[in-house]
Amino acid sequence: MSAVKELIEPQPAPPVPAFLWSRMRILGATLLGIWVVAGIALVAWLVDAWDIDKVMTYGPKFLSGLGTTLTLVGISITLGALLSVPIAIGRMSSSRILSSIAYGYVYFFRGTPLIAQLFLIYYGFGTFRDQMEALGLWVFFRDAWNCALFAFTLNTAAYQAEILRGAIESVSRGQHEGAAALGLTKFQTFHLIILPQAMIVALRPYGNEIILMIKGSAIVAIVTVFDLMGETRRAYSRTFDFQTYIWAAVFYLVIVEALRNIWAKLEQRLTRHLKR
């Protein structure tokens, strides 16, 4: 094989393609312009409709409702995370009975609307008040906040169980074999090797689930829980001022955006060893 005797002359970089206004680009720019104009108009309207008396009257109530929303979501997410572990283990169990029970639970709570589950608990358990009182459970289920917490916990546990199951199953089988070669027990393998890797995979879906729960929590206003949306409805019923709903939307947007940035920083921190 003969050696190369002459090198190829360096070639200039290819020219940058000229920017052309296609139909889709024109449509996109037009829609973007409409959104910008609508946003500016909305801000101008809010400034013009600003009423300091309403802010002083209903502002503290909005903050109280915001605290109720964050408390409800925070507790339900935490309890759902604890409940999701045995459900995920049941889904992966070799026992057909345990696997079927866990599958049925996940299938029901992921396949039906959250508002229907809330109504089944809030109105359904009230139908059996006498039986609930005999069991000593009516003290808990007579409170709308407790019913909402119970429904949210059961719902998010189903979603978190599937997130956890998928993350655990994404860890390669070689990790199990390597741990067995080191003489680690199954519990040590799961706790020290499998779970840390699985949580990195599950981190982003967990963040999405929390965001969905925050936005979905607005339905508790229907069952007389005065969360952020409940306080918004009460303020509107007394003022008939539509901007109360706009401020509620701003609150939800700020919460979601703050959580998204916190989760992005957390993900960046936990996955820094994977970046080169």
C-alpha positions in Angstrom: 0.0 0.0 0.0 1.6 3.3 -1.2 1.9 6.2 1.2 0.1 9.4 0.5 2.6 11.8 -1.2 0.4 14.9 -1.5 -2.0 16.4 1.1 -5.4 17.7 0.2 -5.6 21.5 0.2 -7.7 22.8 3.2 -11.1 23.8 2.0 -13.1 26.8 3.2 -16.1 26.3 5.4 -19.4 25.8 3.6 -21.4 29.0 3.3 -24.1 29.7 5.8 -27.5 29.1 4.2 -29.4 32.3 3.5 -32.3 33.0 5.9 -35.6 32.5 3.9 -39.0 33.4 5.1 -41.0 30.2 4.6 -44.7 29.9 5.2 -44.1 28.2 8.5 -41.7 30.8 9.7 -44.1 33.6 8.8 -46.9 31.8 10.6 -44.7 31.2 13.7 -43.5 34.9 13.8 -47.1 36.0 13.4 -48.3 33.8 16.3 -45.4 34.9 18.4 -46.3 38.6 17.7 -49.9 38.0 18.7 -48.8 36.4 22.0 -46.5 39.3 22.7 -49.2 41.9 22.0 -51.7 39.9 24.1 -49.2 39.7 27.0 -48.5 43.4 26.9 -52.3 44.1 26.8 -52.9 41.8 29.7 -50.2 43.5 31.8 -51.5 47.0 30.9 -55.0 45.9 31.9 -53.8 44.5 35.2 -52.0 47.7 36.0 -55.0 49.8 35.1 -57.3 47.6 37.2 -55.0 47.5 40.2 -57.1 48.1 43.4 -55.0 48.4 46.5 -58.1 47.8 48.7 -58.8 44.5 47.1 -55.1 43.5 47.5 -55.2 44.4 51.2 -58.4 42.5 51.7 -57.8 39.3 49.7 -54.0 39.2 49.5 -53.6 37.5 52.9 -56.3 35.0 52.0 -54.5 34.2 48.7 -51.3 33.6 50.7 -53.2 31.4 53.2 -54.7 29.4 50.3 -51.2 29.1 48.8 -49.9 27.6 52.1 -52.8 25.1 52.1 -52.0 24.1 48.5 -48.3 23.6 49.2 -49.0 21.7 52.5 -51.6 19.4 50.8 -49.3 18.6 47.9 -46.2 18.3 50.0 -47.7 15.8 52.5 -49.5 13.8 49.8 -46.3 13.5 47.7 -44.3 12.3 50.7 -46.9 9.8 51.8 -47.3 8.7 48.2 -43.6 8.1 47.9 -43.6 5.9 51.0 -46.6 4.0 49.7 -45.2 3.6 46.2 -42.3 1.5 47.4 -44.3 -1.6 48.4 -46.5 -1.1 45.3 -43.5 -1.0 43.0 -42.0 -4.1 44.7 -45.4 -5.8 44.3 -45.4 -5.0 40.6 -42.0 -6.6 40.2 -42.8 -9.5 42.4 -42.7 -13.1 41.0 -45.8 -13.8 43.0 -48.8 -13.7 40.7 -51.2 -12.6 43.5 -49.0 -9.7 44.7 -48.3 -8.6 41.1 -52.0 -8.7 40.2 -53.0 -6.7 43.3 -50.4 -4.1 42.6 -51.3 -4.0 38.9 -55.0 -3.5 39.7 -54.2 -0.7 42.1 -52.0 1.1 39.6 -54.4 0.5 36.7 -57.4 2.0 38.6 -55.7 5.1 40.0 -53.9 5.9 36.7 -56.9 5.0 34.6 -59.5 7.2 36.3 -59.6 11.0 36.7 -58.3 12.4 40.0 -61.5 14.4 40.5 -63.6 11.2 40.2 -61.4 9.6 42.9 -61.8 12.6 45.1 -65.6 12.5 44.7 -65.7 8.8 45.4 -63.9 9.3 48.7 -65.5 12.6 49.8 -69.1 11.8 48.8 -68.9 8.0 48.7 -67.6 7.5 52.3 -70.2 10.0 53.5 -72.9 7.5 52.3 -71.6 5.0 54.8 -71.4 7.4 57.7 -72.9 4.9 60.3 -70.5 2.2 59.3 -67.6 4.7 59.4 -68.6 5.9 62.8 -68.8 2.3 64.1 -65.2 1.8 62.9 -64.0 5.1 64.3 -63.0 6.4 60.8 -65.7 9.2 60.5 -63.6 11.6 62.5 -61.0 11.5 59.7 -63.3 11.3 56.6 -65.8 14.0 57.7 -63.1 16.6 57.0 -62.8 17.7 53.4 -59.1 18.4 53.7 -58.4 14.8 55.0 -60.4 13.4 52.1 -58.4 15.4 49.6 -55.2 14.3 51.3 -56.2 10.7 51.2 -57.3 10.8 47.5 -54.1 12.7 46.4 -51.9 10.2 48.3 -53.5 7.2 46.7 -53.4 8.8 43.3 -49.7 9.9 43.3 -48.6 6.6 44.9 -49.8 4.8 41.8 -47.8 7.1 39.5 -44.8 7.2 41.7 -44.8 3.4 41.9 -44.7 3.1 38.1 -41.9 5.7 38.0 -39.9 3.8 40.6 -40.5 0.4 38.9 -39.4 1.7 35.5 -36.3 3.3 37.0 -35.3 0.1 38.9 -35.8 -2.1 35.8 -33.7 0.3 33.8 -30.6 -0.6 35.8 -28.7 -3.3 34.0 -28.6 -6.9 35.2 -24.8 -6.7 35.4 -25.1 -4.5 38.5 -26.9 -7.3 40.3 -24.3 -9.8 39.2 -21.4 -7.6 40.2 -23.0 -7.1 43.7 -23.5 -10.8 44.0 -19.9 -11.4 43.1 -18.9 -9.1 45.9 -20.9 -11.1 48.4 -23.6 -8.4 49.0 -27.0 -9.4 50.2 -30.1 -8.5 48.1 -31.0 -5.7 50.5 -27.5 -4.2 50.3 -27.5 -4.5 46.6 -30.8 -2.8 46.3 -30.1 -0.1 48.9 -26.5 0.7 48.0 -26.3 0.0 44.2 -29.6 -0.3 42.5 -31.7 2.4 44.2 -29.1 5.2 43.8 -28.8 4.6 40.1 -32.6 4.2 39.7 -33.3 7.5 41.5 -31.1 9.4 39.0 -33.3 7.9 36.2 -36.5 8.7 38.1 -35.5 12.2 39.1 -37.1 14.1 36.2 -40.3 12.0 36.1 -40.7 12.7 39.9 -40.4 16.4 39.2 -43.1 16.2 36.5 -45.4 14.3 38.9 -45.0 17.0 41.6 -45.8 19.7 39.1 -48.9 17.8 37.9 -50.0 17.4 41.5 -49.6 21.1 42.2 -51.8 22.0 39.2 -54.2 19.2 39.8 -54.7 20.3 43.4 -57.0 23.1 42.3 -59.9 20.6 42.1 -60.1 20.5 46.0 -61.8 23.8 45.8 -64.9 21.9 44.6 -65.1 20.1 47.9 -64.9 23.2 50.1 -61.1 23.1 50.7 -59.9 26.7 50.7 -56.6 26.2 48.9 -55.3 28.8 46.4 -58.1 28.1 43.9 -60.7 28.0 46.7 -59.7 31.4 48.0 -59.7 32.7 44.4 -63.3 31.4 43.9 -64.4 33.0 47.2 -62.7 36.3 46.2 -64.4 36.3 42.8 -67.8 35.5 44.3 -67.5 38.7 46.4 -65.9 41.1 43.9 -66.9 39.7 40.5 -63.4 40.8 39.4 -62.0 38.5 36.8 -58.4 39.4 37.6 -58.6 37.3 40.7 -58.3 34.2 38.5 -55.4 35.8 36.6 -53.5 36.4 39.8 -54.2 32.8 40.8 -52.7 31.7 37.5 -49.7 33.8 38.1 -49.2 32.2 41.6 -49.4 28.7 40.0 -47.0 29.7 37.3 -44.5 31.1 39.8 -44.7 27.9 41.9 -44.2 25.6 38.9 -41.3 27.7 37.5 -39.6 27.8 40.9 -39.9 24.1 41.3 -38.7 23.5 37.7 -35.5 25.5 38.4 -34.9 23.8 41.8 -35.4 20.4 40.2 -33.0 21.3 37.3 -30.3 22.4 39.8 -30.9 19.2 41.8 -30.6 17.1 38.7 -27.5 18.9 37.6 -26.0 18.3 41.0 -26.8 14.6 41.2 -25.7 13.8 37.7 -22.5 15.9 37.6 -20.4 12.7 37.6 -22.1 11.6 34.4 -20.9 14.7 32.4 -17.6 14.9 30.7 
